[in-house]
Amino acid sequence: MSNFGCLPGRAGGSPMLLESTPMRAALYVRRSTEEHQADSIEVQTGEGRRYIERKGWSLDPAHVFVDDAVSRAEFKKRPGLFSMLNAAEKKAFDVVVVRDESRLGGDTNRTSLLIQDLLDSGARLFYYFSDEEVRVDGAIDKFMVSVRSFASELEREKISQRTRENHSVKARKGLVTGGKTYGYSNVEVKDGERRLRVEYAINEDEAKIVREIFTRYADGEGLKSIAKDLNARGVPSPRGRGWAQSALLPMTERETYIGILTWGRAEKAYRGGTKVRVPRPEHEWTRVEMPHMRIVDDELWNRVQARKVKKTSFGRTRNSGAPPKYLLSGLSRCGVCGGRLQVIPGKAGVEPTRVYICSNYREKKTCSNSLRRPVEAVDAAVLSYVERKILTEEVISMVLREVRARLKVRSEGNGDEVAELEAQARKVKTELDRLGAALVATDDKPETVLRMITEREQRLSALNGRIAILKTAPQVLDLEVRRLEKDAKKRLEDLRGLTEKRPEDARRALERLLVGPLTMSPVETPEGRRYRVTGKTGLSSMDGVPSGIRNIANPRIGGFALRNRGLNSRHAGWLKPSAFVPMA
């Protein structure tokens, strides 16, 4: 077994760790979306605890961090990972234990940066499955970390390819590829105890509702009115959360109801460290006619589509999208049910005004939160809190001081790395010369030699690019940071006037500032019922004031690859989200 980055141990034994007092340990476990074993989390937790006990370390239950059903390629929606990294920065523990590198991530670059930042915080990292301590002290250690991360990423890609191939075959046969479609039941076909396939079967109770929705809409009734009536009658919705216009609209476009099964309109991909859905060209879709799945006849389907065409022929189509009129529209959630807050007409005393209210209470009656608060009062409280507590010159100055410090530390170690990279570049160039000579000496064009030449040319290009970045004068970086500081302070002053001058810009700034939606919970106060607004803010994605900070999160500043130097490798890095708690 290779013990790269491990402390030396006895021959044939485990690496030895020398400590006079028990070290404080943390345990990180993750179950991937590709893993269907329900006990995966339990197994990792149990094995990790036993490993920590064997080492004689202590484990605080609060330092067991879990991400359940999260892909190894996901690096944004990882609450357990972010909590662990933030706690490591606060020196809450001495060592972190995980099963292996695949638990941390399946993206070569991001996983390597994550490990580097974790070790930079002062914590040590151990894989309990192989009883290894991970180190990145030298070039060999870093290379081994990259190799293992590459293997993990390659495995994830192969799993994804096999899954997509399997789903494609099922779709061509008209079988269920996953999920449920309202109007149909998923029926398992078995051979004894072994499941052979899952087929669609029309669910007559749900099919009646589908036909009712199509008929009423074709006759001129609005989707919002239909949704209210279905909720009033207690008709079960597809997800059990009540009917809404947003759920009915895609139903009127679903060709499955006329016996055409379409698969592959979009595919899952990872962009910027998180999963997104990417549309695919129509010629790559799989379309299968399934007459036995028809619920709606052609005449009714055509009437619905004709009404939709007529409706969108005048004025704005639904895809054009009007910008939100109110500051917190789409940015706030009800603290009771988690539903969106909407704005409706109301009164402040006898004066007409606009108020925020829970949409689930108003439209579906599935929430008990009936509190209505004036839009003007809530918006003013939120923006006032932002200006007083978050967007301050002290915060900006602190961030830029940290940037300078990190740039200095990074630049001090560039000399040795440049020499090493130049030596690698010379070696690759020598290999290219030899391969070129071999190619000239023969009339044949062997594919292997051509491939080797292409690989080395790509490697040489990457090495030369890296060398050019590292040789850039540190003084240029310092000048860039000074410019950012001046620009950021000016934008801070501009932002403080946005509320009155350009409310749409104030909303855009707030949207960039927030990490997730705001939660508005009704509470009793001496002045009456009010909303307690809670949430998290982080400046790394903020436009306007922290433009300097935003640029630091950008892969390049003036041509320097700062992201690849570890300045923004996790959830705003050292600039962690802060609590957001105004009362409105």
C-alpha positions as CSV (number, residue, x, y, z in Angstrom):
1,M,0.0,0.0,0.0
2,S,1.3,3.4,-0.9
3,N,1.5,5.8,2.1
4,F,2.1,9.0,0.2
5,G,2.1,12.0,2.6
6,C,2.2,9.7,5.6
7,L,4.4,10.0,8.7
8,P,6.9,7.1,8.8
9,G,5.7,4.0,10.7
10,R,7.1,0.6,11.6
11,A,7.8,-1.8,8.8
12,G,4.6,-3.4,7.7
13,G,2.6,-1.3,10.1
14,S,0.4,1.8,10.0
15,P,1.8,5.3,9.9
16,M,2.7,6.5,13.4
17,L,1.3,9.7,14.8
18,L,3.1,11.4,17.7
19,E,0.8,13.4,20.0
20,S,1.0,13.9,23.8
21,T,-2.7,14.7,24.2
22,P,-5.8,13.3,22.3
23,M,-6.4,15.2,19.1
24,R,-9.8,16.6,18.4
25,A,-11.2,15.0,15.3
26,A,-14.0,15.8,12.8
27,L,-15.8,13.3,10.6
28,Y,-17.1,14.2,7.1
29,V,-19.4,11.7,5.3
30,R,-21.2,12.0,2.0
31,R,-23.6,9.8,0.1
32,S,-23.6,10.4,-3.6
33,T,-26.7,10.6,-5.8
34,E,-25.4,7.6,-7.7
35,E,-25.4,5.5,-4.6
36,H,-28.7,3.8,-3.7
37,Q,-27.6,2.1,-0.5
38,A,-29.7,3.7,2.2
39,D,-27.2,2.8,4.8
40,S,-24.2,4.4,3.1
41,I,-24.1,7.3,5.5
42,E,-24.5,5.0,8.5
43,V,-21.6,2.8,7.3
44,Q,-19.2,5.7,6.8
45,T,-20.2,7.2,10.1
46,G,-19.7,3.9,12.0
47,E,-16.3,3.1,10.3
48,G,-15.1,6.7,10.8
49,R,-15.9,6.6,14.5
50,R,-14.1,3.3,15.0
51,Y,-11.1,4.6,13.2
52,I,-11.0,7.7,15.4
53,E,-11.3,5.5,18.5
54,R,-8.4,3.3,17.4
55,K,-6.3,6.4,17.0
56,G,-7.2,7.6,20.5
57,W,-8.7,10.9,19.3
58,S,-11.8,12.6,20.6
59,L,-14.9,13.3,18.5
60,D,-17.5,15.9,19.3
61,P,-20.9,14.9,17.9
62,A,-21.3,18.4,16.6
63,H,-18.2,17.8,14.4
64,V,-19.8,15.0,12.4
65,F,-20.6,16.8,9.0
66,V,-23.0,15.1,6.6
67,D,-24.0,15.7,3.0
68,D,-26.7,13.3,1.9
69,A,-27.6,12.6,-1.8
70,V,-25.0,15.1,-3.1
71,S,-23.0,14.3,-6.2
72,R,-19.2,14.3,-5.9
73,A,-19.1,16.9,-8.7
74,E,-21.3,19.4,-6.7
75,F,-19.2,22.1,-5.0
76,K,-21.8,24.8,-4.3
77,K,-24.8,23.0,-2.6
78,R,-22.7,21.2,0.0
79,P,-23.9,22.6,3.5
80,G,-22.0,19.8,5.4
81,L,-18.7,20.5,3.6
82,F,-19.0,24.3,4.0
83,S,-19.8,23.9,7.7
84,M,-16.7,21.7,8.1
85,L,-14.4,24.1,6.3
86,N,-15.7,27.1,8.3
87,A,-15.2,25.2,11.5
88,A,-11.6,24.2,10.4
89,E,-10.8,27.9,9.9
90,K,-11.9,28.5,13.5
91,K,-9.6,25.8,14.8
92,A,-12.5,23.8,16.1
93,F,-10.6,20.5,15.6
94,D,-7.2,19.2,14.7
95,V,-7.8,16.5,12.2
96,V,-10.5,15.6,9.6
97,V,-11.4,12.0,8.8
98,V,-13.1,10.9,5.6
99,R,-13.4,7.5,3.9
100,D,-11.3,8.5,0.8
101,E,-10.8,11.3,-1.7
102,S,-14.0,10.5,-3.5
103,R,-16.0,11.7,-0.5
104,L,-14.5,15.1,-0.9
105,G,-15.2,15.5,-4.6
106,G,-15.0,14.2,-8.1
107,D,-13.6,17.3,-9.8
108,T,-9.8,17.2,-10.2
109,N,-9.1,20.9,-9.9
110,R,-11.7,21.8,-7.2
111,T,-10.9,18.8,-5.0
112,S,-7.2,19.6,-5.1
113,L,-7.9,23.2,-4.1
114,L,-10.3,22.1,-1.4
115,I,-7.6,19.8,0.2
116,Q,-5.0,22.6,-0.1
117,D,-7.3,25.1,1.7
118,L,-8.3,22.6,4.4
119,L,-4.6,21.9,5.2
120,D,-3.8,25.6,5.0
121,S,-6.3,26.1,7.8
122,G,-4.1,24.0,10.1
123,A,-6.2,20.8,10.1
124,R,-4.8,17.5,9.1
125,L,-6.6,15.1,6.7
126,F,-6.9,11.3,7.0
127,Y,-8.5,8.7,4.9
128,Y,-9.7,6.0,7.2
129,F,-10.2,3.3,4.5
130,S,-6.4,3.2,3.7
131,D,-5.2,4.7,7.0
132,E,-3.3,7.5,5.3
133,E,-2.6,11.1,6.1
134,V,-2.8,13.4,3.1
135,R,0.0,15.9,2.7
136,V,0.8,18.5,0.0
137,D,4.3,19.5,1.2
138,G,6.1,18.7,-2.0
139,A,5.6,18.2,-5.7
140,I,5.1,14.4,-5.4
141,D,2.5,14.8,-2.7
142,K,0.5,17.3,-4.9
143,F,0.9,15.0,-7.9
144,M,-0.5,12.1,-6.0
145,V,-3.5,14.1,-4.8
146,S,-4.2,15.2,-8.4
147,V,-3.9,11.6,-9.7
148,R,-6.4,10.3,-7.1
149,S,-8.8,13.2,-7.8
150,F,-8.5,12.5,-11.5
151,A,-9.3,8.8,-11.0
152,S,-12.4,9.8,-8.9
153,E,-13.6,12.2,-11.6
154,L,-13.0,9.6,-14.4
155,E,-15.1,7.1,-12.4
156,R,-17.9,9.7,-12.0
157,E,-17.9,10.4,-15.8
158,K,-18.1,6.6,-16.6
159,I,-21.0,6.2,-14.2
160,S,-22.8,9.1,-15.8
161,Q,-22.2,7.7,-19.3
162,R,-23.5,4.2,-18.4
163,T,-26.5,5.8,-16.7
164,R,-27.4,7.9,-19.8
165,E,-26.9,4.9,-22.1
166,N,-29.2,2.8,-20.0
167,H,-31.9,5.5,-19.9
168,S,-31.6,6.0,-23.7
169,V,-32.3,2.3,-24.3
170,K,-35.2,2.4,-21.9
171,A,-36.7,5.5,-23.6
172,R,-36.5,3.9,-27.1
173,K,-38.5,1.0,-25.7
174,G,-41.1,3.3,-24.1
175,L,-40.1,2.4,-20.6
176,V,-39.9,4.6,-17.5
177,T,-36.5,6.2,-17.2
178,G,-37.1,7.8,-13.8
179,G,-39.5,10.0,-11.9
180,K,-43.3,10.0,-12.2
181,T,-45.6,11.7,-14.7
182,Y,-49.1,12.8,-13.5
183,G,-51.8,10.7,-15.2
184,Y,-49.7,7.6,-15.2
185,S,-48.6,4.9,-12.7
186,N,-45.2,3.3,-12.8
187,V,-45.7,-0.5,-12.9
188,E,-42.9,-2.9,-12.1
189,V,-42.6,-6.0,-14.3
190,K,-40.9,-8.8,-12.3
191,D,-39.5,-12.3,-12.9
192,G,-40.0,-13.7,-9.5
193,E,-38.2,-11.3,-7.1
194,R,-36.1,-9.7,-9.9
195,R,-37.3,-6.5,-11.4
196,L,-37.1,-6.6,-15.2
197,R,-38.4,-3.2,-16.2
198,V,-40.8,-0.4,-15.2
199,E,-43.7,0.4,-17.6
200,Y,-46.2,3.3,-17.9
201,A,-49.9,2.6,-17.2
202,I,-52.7,5.1,-17.3
203,N,-54.0,6.1,-13.9
204,E,-57.7,6.6,-14.6
205,D,-58.3,8.8,-11.6
206,E,-55.5,11.2,-12.5
207,A,-56.3,10.9,-16.2
208,K,-59.8,12.3,-15.5
209,I,-58.2,15.4,-13.9
210,V,-55.8,15.8,-16.9
211,R,-58.8,15.8,-19.3
212,E,-60.7,18.2,-17.0
213,I,-57.7,20.7,-17.0
214,F,-57.4,20.5,-20.8
215,T,-61.1,20.9,-21.4
216,R,-61.6,23.9,-19.0
217,Y,-58.5,25.6,-20.4
218,A,-59.6,25.1,-24.0
219,D,-63.0,26.5,-23.1
220,G,-61.4,29.8,-21.9
221,E,-60.9,29.3,-18.2
222,G,-57.6,30.5,-16.7
223,L,-55.0,28.2,-15.2
224,K,-55.0,30.1,-11.9
225,S,-58.8,29.7,-11.6
226,I,-58.5,26.0,-12.3
227,A,-55.8,25.5,-9.7
228,K,-57.9,27.3,-7.0
229,D,-60.8,25.1,-7.8
230,L,-58.8,21.9,-7.6
231,N,-57.4,22.9,-4.3
232,A,-60.8,23.8,-2.9
233,R,-62.1,20.3,-3.9
234,G,-59.1,18.7,-2.3
235,V,-57.8,17.0,-5.5
236,P,-54.4,15.5,-4.7
237,S,-51.6,17.4,-6.7
238,P,-48.6,15.7,-8.3
239,R,-46.2,16.6,-5.5
240,G,-48.7,16.9,-2.6
241,R,-48.1,20.6,-2.2
242,G,-51.3,21.9,-3.7
243,W,-52.1,23.0,-7.3
244,A,-50.6,26.1,-8.8
245,Q,-50.6,27.8,-12.2
246,S,-46.9,27.0,-12.5
247,A,-47.7,23.3,-12.3
248,L,-50.6,23.4,-14.8
249,L,-48.8,25.3,-17.5
250,P,-46.2,22.5,-18.4
251,M,-49.0,19.9,-18.2
252,T,-50.7,21.7,-21.2
253,E,-47.4,21.2,-23.2
254,R,-46.7,17.6,-22.3
255,E,-46.9,15.5,-25.5
256,T,-47.1,12.3,-23.4
257,Y,-50.8,13.0,-23.0
258,I,-51.2,12.4,-26.8
259,G,-49.1,9.3,-26.8
260,I,-45.7,10.7,-27.7
261,L,-42.9,9.9,-25.2
262,T,-40.0,12.4,-25.5
263,W,-36.7,11.9,-23.7
264,G,-33.4,13.8,-23.7
265,R,-34.6,17.4,-24.1
266,A,-31.9,18.4,-21.6
267,E,-29.0,16.7,-20.0
268,K,-27.4,17.3,-16.6
269,A,-24.0,19.0,-16.6
270,Y,-21.7,20.7,-14.1
271,R,-20.9,24.3,-14.5
272,G,-19.1,26.4,-11.9
273,G,-19.1,23.6,-9.4
274,T,-22.8,22.9,-9.5
275,K,-25.3,20.8,-11.4
276,V,-27.3,22.5,-14.2
277,R,-29.6,21.4,-16.9
278,V,-28.4,22.1,-20.4
279,P,-30.8,22.0,-23.4
280,R,-29.9,19.5,-26.2
281,P,-30.5,20.0,-29.9
282,E,-33.9,18.7,-31.0
283,H,-32.3,16.2,-33.4
284,E,-30.7,14.4,-30.4
285,W,-34.1,13.9,-28.6
286,T,-35.6,10.4,-28.4
287,R,-39.3,10.5,-29.5
288,V,-41.4,7.3,-29.4
289,E,-45.1,7.0,-30.3
290,M,-47.0,5.2,-27.6
291,P,-50.7,5.1,-28.7
292,H,-51.8,3.2,-25.6
293,M,-50.6,6.1,-23.4
294,R,-52.9,8.6,-25.0
295,I,-55.1,10.5,-22.5
296,V,-56.1,13.6,-24.5
297,D,-57.5,13.3,-28.1
298,D,-56.1,15.4,-30.9
299,E,-59.1,17.7,-31.2
300,L,-58.8,18.8,-27.5
301,W,-55.0,19.0,-27.7
302,N,-55.2,21.3,-30.8
303,R,-57.7,23.6,-29.1
304,V,-55.4,24.1,-26.1
305,Q,-52.4,24.8,-28.3
306,A,-54.4,27.2,-30.4
307,R,-55.5,29.1,-27.4
308,K,-51.9,29.4,-26.1
309,V,-50.7,30.7,-29.5
310,K,-53.5,33.3,-29.6
311,K,-52.8,34.3,-26.0
312,T,-49.1,34.9,-26.7
313,S,-49.6,36.6,-30.0
314,F,-50.7,39.9,-28.3
315,G,-48.3,41.5,-25.9
316,R,-45.5,39.8,-24.0
317,T,-45.0,36.1,-24.2
318,R,-44.3,34.2,-21.0
319,N,-40.7,33.6,-22.0
320,S,-39.9,37.3,-22.2
321,G,-40.4,37.7,-18.5
322,A,-41.0,41.1,-16.8
323,P,-38.5,42.2,-14.2
324,P,-39.9,41.9,-10.6
325,K,-41.5,45.1,-9.4
326,Y,-40.8,44.7,-5.7
327,L,-37.6,44.4,-3.8
328,L,-38.2,41.0,-2.2
329,S,-40.3,39.3,-4.9
330,G,-38.7,35.9,-5.5
331,L,-36.1,36.5,-2.8
332,S,-38.2,35.7,0.2
333,R,-39.9,32.6,1.6
334,C,-42.5,32.0,4.3
335,G,-41.0,30.9,7.6
336,V,-44.0,28.6,8.3
337,C,-44.4,26.6,5.0
338,G,-41.4,27.6,2.9
339,G,-43.7,29.0,0.1
340,R,-43.0,32.2,-1.8
341,L,-44.2,35.6,-0.6
342,Q,-46.2,37.6,-3.1
343,V,-47.4,41.2,-3.2
344,I,-51.1,42.1,-3.2
345,P,-53.2,45.2,-2.6
346,G,-53.9,46.0,1.1
347,K,-54.5,48.8,3.5
348,A,-52.4,50.7,6.1
349,G,-55.2,52.0,8.2
350,V,-57.6,53.5,5.6
351,E,-54.9,54.2,3.0
352,P,-54.5,51.7,0.1
353,T,-51.0,50.2,-0.1
354,R,-49.2,47.0,-1.2
355,V,-48.4,44.2,1.3
356,Y,-46.3,41.0,1.4
357,I,-48.3,37.8,2.1
358,C,-47.6,34.0,1.9
359,S,-48.7,32.7,-1.5
360,N,-49.7,29.3,-0.1
361,Y,-52.0,31.0,2.5
362,R,-53.6,33.2,-0.1
363,E,-54.0,30.8,-3.0
364,K,-54.0,27.3,-1.6
365,K,-55.0,27.8,2.1
366,T,-52.2,25.2,2.9
367,C,-50.4,27.6,5.3
368,S,-51.4,29.2,8.5
369,N,-49.4,32.4,8.0
370,S,-51.9,35.1,7.4
371,L,-49.6,38.1,8.3
372,R,-49.7,41.0,5.8
373,R,-47.0,43.6,6.1
374,P,-46.6,46.8,4.0
375,V,-44.1,46.5,1.2
376,E,-42.6,49.9,1.9
377,A,-42.0,49.1,5.6
378,V,-40.4,45.6,5.0
379,D,-38.2,46.9,2.1
380,A,-37.0,49.8,4.2
381,A,-36.1,47.6,7.2
382,V,-34.1,45.2,5.0
383,L,-32.2,47.8,3.1
384,S,-31.4,49.8,6.3
385,Y,-30.0,46.6,7.8
386,V,-27.8,46.0,4.8
387,E,-26.4,49.5,4.8
388,R,-25.7,49.6,8.6
389,K,-24.5,46.0,9.2
390,I,-23.1,44.6,6.0
391,L,-21.9,47.0,3.3
392,T,-19.4,49.0,5.4
393,E,-16.0,50.4,4.6
394,E,-14.5,48.3,7.4
395,V,-15.6,45.1,5.7
396,I,-14.2,46.1,2.3
397,S,-10.9,47.1,3.9
398,M,-10.7,43.8,5.8
399,V,-11.2,41.9,2.6
400,L,-8.6,43.7,0.6
401,R,-6.1,43.4,3.4
402,E,-6.6,39.7,3.3
403,V,-6.2,39.7,-0.5
404,R,-2.8,41.5,-0.1
405,A,-1.6,39.0,2.5
406,R,-2.5,36.0,0.4
407,L,-1.0,37.4,-2.7
408,K,2.3,38.0,-0.8
409,V,2.3,34.4,0.6
410,R,1.6,32.9,-2.8
411,S,4.2,35.0,-4.6
412,E,7.0,34.1,-2.2
413,G,6.8,30.4,-3.2
414,N,6.7,31.0,-6.9
415,G,10.5,30.8,-7.5
416,D,10.9,27.1,-6.8
417,E,7.8,26.3,-8.7
418,V,8.9,28.2,-11.8
419,A,12.3,26.4,-11.9
420,E,10.5,23.0,-11.6
421,L,8.1,23.9,-14.3
422,E,10.8,25.1,-16.6
423,A,12.7,21.8,-16.2
424,Q,9.5,19.9,-17.1
425,A,9.1,22.1,-20.2
426,R,12.6,21.4,-21.3
427,K,12.1,17.7,-20.9
428,V,8.8,17.8,-22.9
429,K,10.5,19.8,-25.7
430,T,13.3,17.3,-25.9
431,E,10.8,14.5,-26.2
432,L,9.0,16.4,-29.0
433,D,12.2,16.8,-30.9
434,R,12.9,13.1,-30.7
435,L,9.4,12.2,-31.8
436,G,9.6,14.6,-34.7
437,A,12.9,13.1,-35.8
438,A,11.4,9.6,-35.7
439,L,8.4,10.8,-37.7
440,V,10.7,12.3,-40.4
441,A,12.8,9.2,-40.7
442,T,9.8,7.0,-41.8
443,D,7.4,7.2,-44.7
444,D,4.6,5.8,-42.6
445,K,2.7,8.0,-40.2
446,P,2.2,5.8,-37.2
447,E,-0.9,6.9,-35.2
448,T,0.8,6.2,-31.9
449,V,3.6,8.6,-32.6
450,L,1.2,11.3,-33.9
451,R,-0.9,10.9,-30.7
452,M,2.2,11.2,-28.5
453,I,3.3,14.4,-30.3
454,T,-0.2,15.9,-29.8
455,E,-0.2,15.1,-26.1
456,R,3.2,16.6,-25.5
457,E,2.4,19.8,-27.5
458,Q,-0.7,20.2,-25.3
459,R,1.4,19.6,-22.2
460,L,4.1,22.1,-23.3
461,S,1.5,24.8,-24.0
462,A,0.0,24.3,-20.5
463,L,3.5,24.5,-18.8
464,N,4.4,27.6,-20.7
465,G,1.1,29.3,-19.7
466,R,1.7,28.4,-16.1
467,I,5.2,29.7,-16.1
468,A,4.1,33.0,-17.7
469,I,1.5,33.5,-14.9
470,L,4.0,32.8,-12.1
471,K,6.6,35.2,-13.5
472,T,4.3,38.1,-13.5
473,A,5.6,40.9,-11.2
474,P,3.9,40.9,-7.7
475,Q,3.9,44.7,-7.9
476,V,1.4,44.6,-10.7
477,L,-1.0,42.6,-8.5
478,D,-0.6,45.1,-5.6
479,L,-1.5,48.0,-8.0
480,E,-4.5,46.1,-9.1
481,V,-5.7,45.6,-5.5
482,R,-5.2,49.3,-4.8
483,R,-7.4,50.2,-7.8
484,L,-10.0,47.7,-6.6
485,E,-10.0,49.3,-3.2
486,K,-10.6,52.8,-4.6
487,D,-13.3,51.6,-7.0
488,A,-15.1,49.5,-4.3
489,K,-15.4,52.5,-1.9
490,K,-16.8,54.7,-4.6
491,R,-19.4,52.0,-5.5
492,L,-20.3,51.7,-1.8
493,E,-21.3,55.4,-1.8
494,D,-23.3,54.9,-5.0
495,L,-25.2,51.9,-3.7
496,R,-26.4,53.8,-0.6
497,G,-28.5,56.0,-2.9
498,L,-29.9,53.2,-5.1
499,T,-33.0,52.6,-3.0
500,E,-34.6,56.0,-3.9
501,K,-33.0,56.6,-7.3
502,R,-33.0,53.2,-9.0
503,P,-35.0,50.5,-7.0
504,E,-34.4,47.9,-9.7
505,D,-30.6,48.2,-9.1
506,A,-31.1,47.9,-5.4
507,R,-32.9,44.6,-5.9
508,R,-30.2,43.4,-8.2
509,A,-27.6,44.3,-5.7
510,L,-29.5,42.6,-2.9
511,E,-30.0,39.4,-5.0
512,R,-26.2,39.2,-5.5
513,L,-25.5,39.8,-1.8
514,L,-27.8,37.0,-0.5
515,V,-26.7,33.4,-0.1
516,G,-30.1,31.7,-0.6
517,P,-33.5,33.3,0.0
518,L,-34.6,35.3,3.0
519,T,-37.0,33.6,5.4
520,M,-39.8,35.8,6.8
521,S,-41.3,34.3,10.0
522,P,-44.3,35.9,11.8
523,V,-43.5,36.9,15.4
524,E,-45.2,38.8,18.2
525,T,-43.7,42.2,19.2
526,P,-44.8,45.0,21.5
527,E,-45.9,46.9,18.4
528,G,-47.9,43.9,17.1
529,R,-47.2,41.0,14.7
530,R,-44.1,41.6,12.5
531,Y,-41.9,39.6,10.2
532,R,-38.5,38.4,11.5
533,V,-36.3,38.3,8.4
534,T,-33.5,35.8,8.5
535,G,-30.9,34.7,5.9
536,K,-27.3,34.7,5.0
537,T,-25.2,37.1,3.1
538,G,-21.8,36.8,1.5
539,L,-19.9,39.5,-0.5
540,S,-18.1,37.2,-3.0
541,S,-20.8,37.4,-5.6
542,M,-21.9,41.0,-4.9
543,D,-22.1,43.6,-7.8
544,G,-21.6,47.3,-7.1
545,V,-19.7,47.9,-3.9
546,P,-17.8,44.7,-3.6
547,S,-16.9,44.8,-7.3
548,G,-13.3,44.4,-6.2
549,I,-14.3,41.4,-4.2
550,R,-16.3,40.0,-7.1
551,N,-13.4,40.4,-9.4
552,I,-11.2,38.5,-7.0
553,A,-13.7,35.6,-7.3
554,N,-13.3,35.9,-11.0
555,P,-10.8,33.5,-12.6
556,R,-8.6,36.3,-13.7
557,I,-7.6,39.8,-12.5
558,G,-5.5,41.6,-15.1
559,G,-4.5,38.3,-16.6
560,F,-3.6,36.5,-13.3
561,A,-5.2,33.2,-12.5
562,L,-6.1,33.9,-8.9
563,R,-8.8,31.3,-8.7
564,N,-6.3,28.6,-9.4
565,R,-4.1,30.0,-6.7
566,G,-6.7,29.1,-4.1
567,L,-8.2,32.6,-3.4
568,N,-11.8,31.5,-4.0
569,S,-12.0,27.8,-3.8
570,R,-14.9,27.5,-1.5
571,H,-18.1,29.4,-0.6
572,A,-16.4,32.8,-0.6
573,G,-13.4,31.2,1.0
574,W,-12.3,33.1,4.1
575,L,-15.2,35.6,3.6
576,K,-18.0,33.4,5.2
577,P,-21.7,34.1,5.0
578,S,-23.0,36.3,7.8
579,A,-26.3,36.2,9.6
580,F,-29.0,38.5,8.3
581,V,-31.7,39.3,11.0
582,P,-33.7,42.6,10.6
583,M,-37.2,43.0,12.0
584,A,-39.9,44.3,9.7
